[in-house]
Amino acid sequence: MNTDLIIIGGGYASVMAANRAAGRSGRVTLVNAGATFVERIRLHEVAAGSRDSAELPLASVLHLDVELMVGWAERIDAEGQKVFLATGASSVTTAWSTRWGAPRP
Ligand SMILES: Cc1cc2nc3c(=O)[nH]c(=O)nc-3n(C[C@H](O)[C@H](O)[C@H](O)COP(=O)(O)OP(=O)(O)OC[C@H]3O[C@@H](n4cnc5c(N)ncnc54)[C@H](O)[C@@H]3O)c2cc1C
């Protein structure tokens, strides 16, 4: 299938979805508020002092075919097929389409 995807969020679920879709769909873009992936299942090790950090560069856990955009998704215009992102001081708009159906309003 050749549908472009935008996946919002960069936690376990979104990373899995993006990596599974990569190479099977059109362009796959993952939008996350930050550029790091927090391994929450390792946070107790940080708390216990056996590990310095549970953060990884988000790009390092993504399939090479997944495009990463860092920003906060503020609004989805389903009709216009756009996601509006706040990226610090400025906002950018990017085209959006979906393979699995439109999100609920
Ligand atoms: C302190 C802590 C410790 C935990 N320890 C464990 C553990 O040991 N074992 C275990 O099984 N589970 C653990 N969990 C639970 C586990 O982390 C969650 O179940 C899991 O992270 C959920 O994954 P997710 O992908 O659904 O969401 P999340 O991991 O919450 O990821 C959501 C991502 O989406 C981004 N996001 C959200 N809204 C937007 C938006 N509008 N625009 C852009 N980006 C957005 C967020 O910034 C975040 O990066 C822990 C949770 C916490 C808080």
The ligand as an SDF file (V2000), in Angstrom:
LIG
                    3D

 53 58  0  0  0  0  0  0  0  0999 V2000
    7.9980    6.3590   35.7290 C   0  0  0  0  0  0  0  0  0  0  0  0
    7.4160    5.2300   34.8980 C   0  0  0  0  0  0  0  0  0  0  0  0
    7.9670    3.9560   34.9820 C   0  0  0  0  0  0  0  0  0  0  0  0
    7.4210    2.8990   34.2490 C   0  0  0  0  0  0  0  0  0  0  0  0
    7.9720    1.6570   34.3540 N   0  0  0  0  0  0  0  0  0  0  0  0
    7.4690    0.6240   33.6660 C   0  0  0  0  0  0  0  0  0  0  0  0
    8.0320   -0.6890   33.7530 C   0  0  0  0  0  0  0  0  0  0  0  0
    9.0000   -0.9240   34.4430 O   0  0  0  0  0  0  0  0  0  0  0  0
    7.4510   -1.6820   33.0290 N   0  0  0  0  0  0  0  0  0  0  0  0
    6.3650   -1.4660   32.2070 C   0  0  0  0  0  0  0  0  0  0  0  0
    5.8880   -2.4170   31.5760 O   0  0  0  0  0  0  0  0  0  0  0  0
    5.8170   -0.2220   32.1090 N   0  0  0  0  0  0  0  0  0  0  0  0
    6.3290    0.8150   32.8010 C   0  0  0  0  0  0  0  0  0  0  0  0
    5.7500    2.0570   32.7160 N   0  0  0  0  0  0  0  0  0  0  0  0
    4.6020    2.2110   31.8490 C   0  0  0  0  0  0  0  0  0  0  0  0
    5.0710    2.3930   30.3930 C   0  0  0  0  0  0  0  0  0  0  0  0
    6.0710    3.3870   30.3470 O   0  0  0  0  0  0  0  0  0  0  0  0
    3.8890    2.8060   29.5660 C   0  0  0  0  0  0  0  0  0  0  0  0
    2.9240    1.7800   29.5900 O   0  0  0  0  0  0  0  0  0  0  0  0
    4.3320    3.0440   28.1370 C   0  0  0  0  0  0  0  0  0  0  0  0
    5.3640    4.0050   28.0810 O   0  0  0  0  0  0  0  0  0  0  0  0
    3.1770    3.5120   27.3170 C   0  0  0  0  0  0  0  0  0  0  0  0
    3.6770    3.6630   26.0120 O   0  0  0  0  0  0  0  0  0  0  0  0
    2.9780    4.5790   24.9710 P   0  0  0  0  0  0  0  0  0  0  0  0
    3.7780    4.4580   23.6930 O   0  0  0  0  0  0  0  0  0  0  0  0
    1.5320    4.2690   24.8870 O   0  0  0  0  0  0  0  0  0  0  0  0
    3.0370    6.0700   25.5460 O   0  0  0  0  0  0  0  0  0  0  0  0
    4.2400    6.9430   26.0820 P   0  0  0  0  0  0  0  0  0  0  0  0
    5.4410    6.1220   26.4060 O   0  0  0  0  0  0  0  0  0  0  0  0
    3.6380    7.8020   27.1480 O   0  0  0  0  0  0  0  0  0  0  0  0
    4.6300    7.8450   24.8490 O   0  0  0  0  0  0  0  0  0  0  0  0
    3.8210    8.8890   24.3750 C   0  0  0  0  0  0  0  0  0  0  0  0
    4.7190    9.8460   23.5730 C   0  0  0  0  0  0  0  0  0  0  0  0
    3.9010   10.6990   22.7990 O   0  0  0  0  0  0  0  0  0  0  0  0
    4.3540   12.0300   22.9200 C   0  0  0  0  0  0  0  0  0  0  0  0
    3.1870   12.8840   22.7040 N   0  0  0  0  0  0  0  0  0  0  0  0
    1.9910   12.8420   23.3500 C   0  0  0  0  0  0  0  0  0  0  0  0
    1.1550   13.7650   22.8370 N   0  0  0  0  0  0  0  0  0  0  0  0
    1.8390   14.3720   21.8140 C   0  0  0  0  0  0  0  0  0  0  0  0
    1.5050   15.4270   20.8970 C   0  0  0  0  0  0  0  0  0  0  0  0
    0.2930   16.0300   20.9000 N   0  0  0  0  0  0  0  0  0  0  0  0
    2.4410   15.8160   20.0000 N   0  0  0  0  0  0  0  0  0  0  0  0
    3.6790   15.2210   19.9930 C   0  0  0  0  0  0  0  0  0  0  0  0
    4.0430   14.2340   20.8160 N   0  0  0  0  0  0  0  0  0  0  0  0
    3.1280   13.8240   21.7430 C   0  0  0  0  0  0  0  0  0  0  0  0
    4.9210   12.1170   24.3220 C   0  0  0  0  0  0  0  0  0  0  0  0
    5.8420   13.1740   24.4180 O   0  0  0  0  0  0  0  0  0  0  0  0
    5.5990   10.7290   24.4490 C   0  0  0  0  0  0  0  0  0  0  0  0
    6.9140   10.7600   23.9240 O   0  0  0  0  0  0  0  0  0  0  0  0
    6.2890    3.1340   33.4270 C   0  0  0  0  0  0  0  0  0  0  0  0
    5.7530    4.4290   33.3270 C   0  0  0  0  0  0  0  0  0  0  0  0
    6.3040    5.4710   34.0400 C   0  0  0  0  0  0  0  0  0  0  0  0
    5.7000    6.8650   33.9410 C   0  0  0  0  0  0  0  0  0  0  0  0
  1  2  1  0
  2  3  1  0
  2 52  2  0
  3  4  2  0
  4  5  1  0
  4 50  1  0
  5  6  2  0
  6  7  1  0
  6 13  1  0
  7  8  2  0
  7  9  1  0
  9 10  1  0
 10 11  2  0
 10 12  1  0
 12 13  2  0
 13 14  1  0
 14 15  1  0
 14 50  1  0
 15 16  1  0
 16 17  1  0
 16 18  1  0
 18 19  1  0
 18 20  1  0
 20 21  1  0
 20 22  1  0
 22 23  1  0
 23 24  1  0
 24 25  2  0
 24 26  1  0
 24 27  1  0
 27 28  1  0
 28 29  2  0
 28 30  1  0
 28 31  1  0
 31 32  1  0
 32 33  1  0
 33 34  1  0
 33 48  1  0
 34 35  1  0
 35 36  1  0
 35 46  1  0
 36 37  1  0
 36 45  1  0
 37 38  2  0
 38 39  1  0
 39 40  1  0
 39 45  2  0
 40 41  1  0
 40 42  2  0
 42 43  1  0
 43 44  2  0
 44 45  1  0
 46 47  1  0
 46 48  1  0
 48 49  1  0
 50 51  2  0
 51 52  1  0
 52 53  1  0
M  END
$$$$
